[in-house]
Amino acid sequence: MTTHRLTPLAASLPSTVPFVGPETQERARARPFKARLGANESVFGPSPKAIAAMSGTDIWNYGDPESHDLRAALAAHHGISADNIMVGEGIDGLLGYLVRLFVGPDDAVVTSDGAYPTFNYHVAGYGGDLHKVPYRNDHEDLVALCARAAEVDAKLVYLANPDNPMGSWHSGTDIMAALDGLPAGTLLVLDEAYADCAPVEALPNISVHDPRVIRLRTFSKAYGLAGARVGYAMGAASLIAAFNKVRNHFGMNRAAQAAALAALEDQAHLREVLHRINTARVRIAEIATHNGLTPLPSAANFVAIDCGRNGSFAKAVLDGLIARDIFVRMPFAAPQNRCIRVSCGTDADLDAFAAALPPALADARAHADSR
């Protein structure tokens, strides 16, 4: 019998992934969801120009290994040099490359307990030593993150702003002040996946040449191209160049590159989507309040809803929604797990959520009261 000779590290890791997708759940349930409100995709779709660009692509050709045209357009959009931009397979792919560049066995990395789990997944995959600090008032704790980095001599500190899963955010000035508290040699990984949805004061005015930080953006959220997997990093040219040492040079497909370029050029469509996201956030908050729950302020394309009790109760509410064909998710760490997280949706999506929430809550309350 053949024995697969995995590395000791790979053999020690669990055979799990950070997320169970809605498709997996639909197969297990043997029926589709009525409303897909758990993955923070844009149900409002990409620019029609992006769709046309994808359909007109010579897909039989490999993508440009340098993503030259997209990087040039992004550079013009942000007023920086293309040498300060790396395009990759979504923020998830770029996080994987970044961790590969910095983290080896037992290297210290700092994150928040309950923050975006794919980063943790990559750190574990390279044998890093992950240190976590708790959220404070439903925000990632900037001061505590920097303090822990100093304690453990962390190579990387991860911060999502706006935050996933809570939708909270820090001001740009607070983030810039926190940079001054980072120990020498520590890199702040600033995940700005929801930057397009956020108020302008949430975005720090950090020089792209600052070696202490790398910023990550995506076309998966407001631009509506989650399935195309297009993200980009902005940072000091020497750090950006280092990605060429480890990245998959043919990882970007040609259709995705063309779609992202067309989407970036259609800022009118982006503004319309952002308007619809804001309208949906208000509607989700109204539905939550109407049912006696507390919506948390959000600068993302979702709203975290405080169910008012503990994680077990919130999980019962989530299960009740799933049983009624509404796909949502919830934070996985306490105390954030007292919430469910509902993505912005169409009027029909939110009508379905509004109809399913009261009986889901009633079931959860009956179950809790009977215990």
GINORGI-V645121 format. One line per field, one symbol per residue. psi: psi as a letter, one per 20 degrees, with the letter a starting at -180 (. if undefined). A space follows every 10 residues. Layout:
psi: ???
This chain:
psi: ppppmqqhgh hiqqmrqhqo rhgghhghik qrqhpnkijk roiirrphhg ghgghjqmii qqqohilggg hgghghhika qhijpppamr hgghgggghh hhpapjppqp aqoiroihgh ggghhjjrop pqqqqoljqp ngghghghgh hjlqhqpppp orqojiirqq qhhhghhhhi iqqpipppoo olhjhhiqqh iioqmppiio iiqppprqjh ehiklgihmo rqqpaqhhgg hhhihiroik hpqhhggggg ghghimhggg hgghghgggh gggghggggh jjropqppka krppooiica hgghhhgghh gghkkoorrq qiqqjhjiqq poqprrgggh ggghhhgghg ggghhgghhi .
